[in-house]
Amino acid sequence: MEKSVRKMDSTSRLILHRTAKSEIGNGITVIVKGEGAWVYDQDGRRYLDLDAGMTRPVHVGHGCRELADTAHAQMCQLAYYTPMGYANVPAMELADKLADITPAGINRFTFETGGSDAVETAMKLARHYHYYRGDKGRFKIVSRRGAYHGVNGIGLRALGSVMPMRQVMEPLAPGAVFVESPYCYRCPFRMSPEHCDMACARDLQRILEFEGPDQVSAFIGEPLQQAFGAYKPPVEYWPIIAEICRQHGILLIIDEVICGFGRTGTMFATEQFDLQPDLLTMAKGLTSGYLPLGAVGCTDAVMAPIEVLNHLHTYANHPVPCAVGLKNIEILQRDRLIDNSAAMGDYFLQGLQQLTKYPSVGEVRGTGLWLAIDFVSDKKTRAPFPQANLMNLLVRAKEKGVITKTMGLALEFAPPLTITREEIDFALRVIEECIAEEEKAMGVRAS
Ligand SMILES: Cc1ncc(COP(=O)(O)O)c(C=O)c1O
């Protein structure tokens, strides 16, 4: 017993997600405690958590007693009751709160167990909307190359009964359509932003003509994209996508699973664009990761034709995470953590910009506390930096007391929204040392 909890290696019975056996063989760090922006491992080593729990949910920081107390109180009051035919107070209150803070028009909410479930539910809601309006052929969903919207979408294939739940969604699985992403730094069309006329957005029209727009149910995208490292599209991008969708009766699902609840310096990143989503997906910062919870919001117009949502999770609209979500939003607002995200994000970005003097630092970007360094092996051609060297940066940073992650060709930073200037100064020092050491080891010289 002692062995398996103190040292996670191939002798442990725990299955890890997306972790190769070879990595486990080398030994895995066991995180045993968190406090503010810091976490501690089994040997008492302390790390600055530059990605808020690595998957980035921990907005209010680690060790928040208020959230723990809220969960405890709600469990004592009512730990669980079905989401089918009955309601509970925390879910109703959280829906009211979200109606106040989400982009205008998003007015109805359902709660799920995480981001993947929220995305799945939003896609089903879009399909329900068309289905109940008699438009039953719209089974395709447009997404973007490089997008990540969670892991579900397979389970329904195995559903052998509960007919409407399956029928509304038939045919299952096919229908994935992809357009290019707005990744200007390495434009998929090899154009420059000054001359492209937003080709990546306008290409949606051409793709829809090929696919048949009357077969398309929804377009899904993150307002700022994870894929290439916290990438913010030009402000013209979303209005063009939204207009093309509107012309063809296609619903727009904006996935705020990462961006929502202050990550990018505003409550929702959608606010930074001239954009009216039909559906909004949320998770992560909704409970700061203290309990699993995802949410889908939609407009009254989307819900109007839908007689019943043919969908059921035992843990949907769960009172305990909903109570925690409500308290979490109260803390974000009361402690002005969204303002801190904007201010500390600017400060962090200014610091990172100093690093562009290094030959391997291609582009530095950031919106609120979602930032990235896009690495290159040649600044002129923007040729990719070797993955192995990118991974070495992580190892060096961890040895110096900073945990961070890669995303595509970038290092990505998304710390708790409570992070301070002093903590950012420490992070900047460590990041610079790691880049200098890695470049030296590679024999890179400024040209
Ligand atoms: C944009 C986006 N949507 C959906 C998901 C899936 O969320 P979850 O991991 O909570 O299922 C993620 C997860 O990172 C995400 O980044």
The ligand as a Tripos MOL2 file, in Angstrom:
@<TRIPOS>MOLECULE
LIG
   16    16     1     0     0
SMALL
NO_CHARGES

@<TRIPOS>ATOM
      1 C1        -12.4250   23.4770  -25.9320 C.3       1 LIG1
      2 C2        -12.6650   22.2070  -25.1900 C.ar      1 LIG1
      3 N1        -13.8570   21.6150  -25.2980 N.ar      1 LIG1
      4 C3        -14.1310   20.4690  -24.6390 C.ar      1 LIG1
      5 C4        -13.1870   19.8690  -23.8470 C.ar      1 LIG1
      6 C5        -13.5090   18.5970  -23.1310 C.3       1 LIG1
      7 O1        -13.6510   18.8570  -21.7710 O.3       1 LIG1
      8 P1        -13.4510   17.6920  -20.6870 P.3       1 LIG1
      9 O2        -12.0190   17.3230  -20.6990 O.co2     1 LIG1
     10 O3        -13.9150   18.3130  -19.4020 O.co2     1 LIG1
     11 O4        -14.3260   16.5530  -21.0850 O.co2     1 LIG1
     12 C6        -11.9450   20.4690  -23.6960 C.ar      1 LIG1
     13 C7        -10.9260   19.8680  -22.8210 C.2       1 LIG1
     14 O5         -9.8180   20.3290  -22.7230 O.2       1 LIG1
     15 C8        -11.6660   21.6650  -24.3940 C.ar      1 LIG1
     16 O6        -10.4830   22.2530  -24.3110 O.3       1 LIG1
@<TRIPOS>BOND
     1     1     2 1
     2     2     3 ar
     3     2    15 ar
     4     3     4 ar
     5     4     5 ar
     6     5     6 1
     7     5    12 ar
     8     6     7 1
     9     7     8 1
    10     8     9 2
    11     8    10 1
    12     8    11 1
    13    12    13 1
    14    12    15 ar
    15    13    14 2
    16    15    16 1
@<TRIPOS>SUBSTRUCTURE
     1 LIG1         1 GROUP 0 **** ****
